[in-house]
Amino acid sequence: MRFAFVPRAVADAVRLMTDLTDVRAVVAEAVQRRRCSIAHLAKELAAGPSWGSGLFRTALAEVAEGVRSAIEADLRDLIRWARLPTPLYNPRLLVGDEFLAVPDCWWPESGVAGEADSRAWHLSPRDWEQTLARHARMSSYGIIVLHISAQRIRSQRREVADEIRRALAVGRKLPQIRAISANQGPDLAVGRRS
């Protein structure tokens, strides 16, 4: 019986792909589902052939920043395109030592959280309830929570960028909330998926 460890299987699969969205999905899924770590994928990227590794390298850099899905990567691209301040991606927000939430994007200087919502991850009643509860928890501490659909990220870039810009302008520092980077510590190597 022949098999490959997950990092090798991911690397082999994405080297044959020609669409960055597909590569993002495979790389983020492997990390998100804790099948392998970012470090293992980076080691496989370094050890493997350079042919076909450009999209893999791009997707891995995004995941290393904290991006955990293709739609979050699309939101990251929009934020860069609009020249908005760079947020933290998928940080753990804490109030004291109590866990609050893991938003897809977090601008600590403005108290703004961005959620890249996709039907694939919010369609079931249970997932929808969890999304609403997370929104309510963050809002109860004064966080401005922006829910942005995949469709709007892709087709209404300017409008979404303007909404984020306005929220950042009216937001405020929330000193009681502390953020821990998505990639800090071994147990925090991955955040939840949107």
C-alpha positions as CSV (number, residue, x, y, z in Angstrom):
1,M,0.0,0.0,0.0
2,R,1.4,3.4,-1.0
3,F,0.6,6.6,0.9
4,A,1.8,10.1,1.3
5,F,1.8,12.2,4.4
6,V,-0.7,15.2,4.3
7,P,1.9,17.9,3.6
8,R,3.3,16.0,0.7
9,A,-0.2,15.2,-0.6
10,V,-1.2,18.9,-0.4
11,A,2.0,20.0,-2.2
12,D,1.6,17.4,-4.9
13,A,-2.0,18.3,-5.5
14,V,-1.6,22.1,-5.6
15,R,1.4,22.0,-7.9
16,L,-0.9,20.8,-10.6
17,M,-3.6,23.5,-10.0
18,T,-3.8,26.6,-12.1
19,D,-6.4,28.6,-10.1
20,L,-5.3,30.5,-7.0
21,T,-8.7,30.1,-5.4
22,D,-8.5,26.3,-5.7
23,V,-4.9,26.3,-4.2
24,R,-6.1,28.6,-1.4
25,A,-8.9,26.2,-0.6
26,V,-6.7,23.1,-0.4
27,V,-4.0,24.7,1.6
28,A,-6.3,26.5,4.1
29,E,-8.5,23.4,4.4
30,A,-5.5,21.2,5.4
31,V,-4.4,23.7,8.1
32,Q,-8.0,24.6,9.2
33,R,-8.9,20.9,9.7
34,R,-5.6,20.4,11.6
35,R,-4.4,17.8,9.1
36,C,-1.0,19.4,9.1
37,S,0.7,22.5,10.3
38,I,1.9,25.6,8.4
39,A,5.5,24.6,9.3
40,H,5.0,21.2,7.8
41,L,3.7,22.7,4.5
42,A,6.5,25.2,4.5
43,K,9.1,22.4,4.9
44,E,7.4,20.5,2.0
45,L,7.4,23.6,-0.2
46,A,11.1,24.1,0.5
47,A,12.1,20.5,-0.1
48,G,10.0,20.0,-3.2
49,P,10.5,21.1,-6.8
50,S,10.1,24.8,-7.6
51,W,8.1,24.0,-10.7
52,G,4.5,24.7,-10.1
53,S,5.1,26.1,-6.6
54,G,4.2,29.8,-7.2
55,L,0.5,29.5,-6.3
56,F,1.4,27.2,-3.4
57,R,3.9,29.7,-2.1
58,T,1.3,32.5,-2.3
59,A,-1.5,30.5,-0.6
60,L,0.9,29.4,2.2
61,A,2.0,33.0,2.8
62,E,-1.6,33.9,3.2
63,V,-2.3,31.1,5.6
64,A,0.8,32.0,7.6
65,E,-0.7,35.5,8.0
66,G,-3.8,33.9,9.5
67,V,-6.1,33.6,6.5
68,R,-8.1,30.4,6.8
69,S,-10.2,30.1,3.7
70,A,-10.4,31.1,0.1
71,I,-13.1,33.7,0.8
72,E,-10.9,35.2,3.6
73,A,-8.1,35.4,1.1
74,D,-10.4,37.3,-1.3
75,L,-11.3,39.7,1.5
76,R,-7.5,40.1,2.2
77,D,-7.0,41.0,-1.5
78,L,-9.9,43.5,-1.3
79,I,-8.3,45.2,1.8
80,R,-5.0,45.5,0.0
81,W,-6.6,46.7,-3.2
82,A,-8.5,49.4,-1.3
83,R,-5.3,50.3,0.7
84,L,-7.1,49.9,4.0
85,P,-5.1,49.4,7.2
86,T,-3.9,45.8,7.5
87,P,-6.0,43.9,10.1
88,L,-5.1,40.8,12.1
89,Y,-6.5,37.7,10.5
90,N,-8.3,35.2,12.7
91,P,-6.9,36.4,16.0
92,R,-8.3,35.1,19.3
93,L,-10.0,38.0,21.1
94,L,-9.9,37.9,24.9
95,V,-11.4,40.0,27.6
96,G,-9.1,39.4,30.5
97,D,-8.4,35.7,30.2
98,E,-11.9,34.9,28.9
99,F,-12.3,33.9,25.3
100,L,-14.5,36.2,23.3
101,A,-14.4,35.2,19.6
102,V,-12.2,34.6,16.5
103,P,-13.2,37.1,13.8
104,D,-11.9,36.7,10.3
105,C,-10.4,40.2,10.5
106,W,-9.7,42.5,13.4
107,W,-8.6,46.1,13.5
108,P,-7.7,46.6,17.1
109,E,-7.1,50.4,16.8
110,S,-10.8,50.8,15.7
111,G,-12.6,48.0,17.4
112,V,-13.8,46.7,14.1
113,A,-14.3,43.0,13.2
114,G,-14.8,41.7,9.7
115,E,-16.6,38.4,9.0
116,A,-16.3,37.0,5.5
117,D,-19.5,34.9,5.4
118,S,-20.0,32.1,3.0
119,R,-23.1,29.9,2.6
120,A,-20.8,26.8,2.7
121,W,-19.9,27.5,6.3
122,H,-23.0,29.3,7.7
123,L,-25.9,27.4,6.0
124,S,-26.9,24.9,8.7
125,P,-29.1,26.1,11.5
126,R,-26.4,25.3,14.1
127,D,-23.7,27.2,12.2
128,W,-26.1,30.2,11.7
129,E,-26.9,30.2,15.5
130,Q,-23.1,30.1,16.3
131,T,-22.5,33.1,13.9
132,L,-25.3,35.1,15.6
133,A,-24.0,34.3,19.1
134,R,-20.5,35.3,18.2
135,H,-21.7,38.5,16.7
136,A,-23.8,39.3,19.8
137,R,-20.8,38.5,22.1
138,M,-18.5,40.9,20.1
139,S,-21.2,43.6,19.9
140,S,-21.9,43.4,23.6
141,Y,-18.3,44.7,24.1
142,G,-18.7,47.6,21.7
143,I,-17.1,45.9,18.6
144,I,-18.4,47.0,15.2
145,V,-19.0,43.7,13.4
146,L,-19.2,43.8,9.6
147,H,-20.6,40.7,7.8
148,I,-19.5,40.6,4.2
149,S,-20.7,37.9,1.8
150,A,-18.5,36.1,-0.7
151,Q,-20.6,37.5,-3.5
152,R,-20.2,41.1,-2.3
153,I,-16.4,40.7,-1.8
154,R,-16.1,39.6,-5.4
155,S,-18.7,41.9,-7.2
156,Q,-19.0,45.0,-5.0
157,R,-15.4,45.7,-4.1
158,R,-15.7,49.5,-3.9
159,E,-18.9,49.4,-1.8
160,V,-17.4,46.9,0.6
161,A,-14.2,48.9,0.9
162,D,-16.2,52.1,1.6
163,E,-18.2,50.3,4.4
164,I,-15.0,49.1,6.0
165,R,-13.4,52.5,5.7
166,R,-16.5,54.2,7.3
167,A,-16.5,51.6,10.2
168,L,-12.8,52.2,10.8
169,A,-13.4,56.0,10.9
170,V,-16.1,55.8,13.6
171,G,-14.6,52.9,15.5
172,R,-12.7,53.3,18.7
173,K,-10.0,51.6,20.7
174,L,-11.5,49.0,23.1
175,P,-8.8,48.6,25.8
176,Q,-10.5,45.6,27.5
177,I,-10.0,43.4,24.4
178,R,-6.7,41.7,23.8
179,A,-5.9,39.9,20.5
180,I,-3.6,36.9,20.1
181,S,-2.3,36.2,16.6
182,A,-3.8,33.2,14.8
183,N,-0.4,31.6,14.6
184,Q,0.8,32.2,18.1
185,G,1.5,29.1,20.2
186,P,1.1,25.5,19.2
187,D,-2.6,25.2,20.2
188,L,-3.5,28.4,18.3
189,A,-2.0,27.3,14.9
190,V,-5.4,27.5,13.3
191,G,-8.5,29.5,13.7
192,R,-12.1,28.7,12.8
193,R,-13.2,28.8,9.2
194,S,-15.6,31.2,7.8
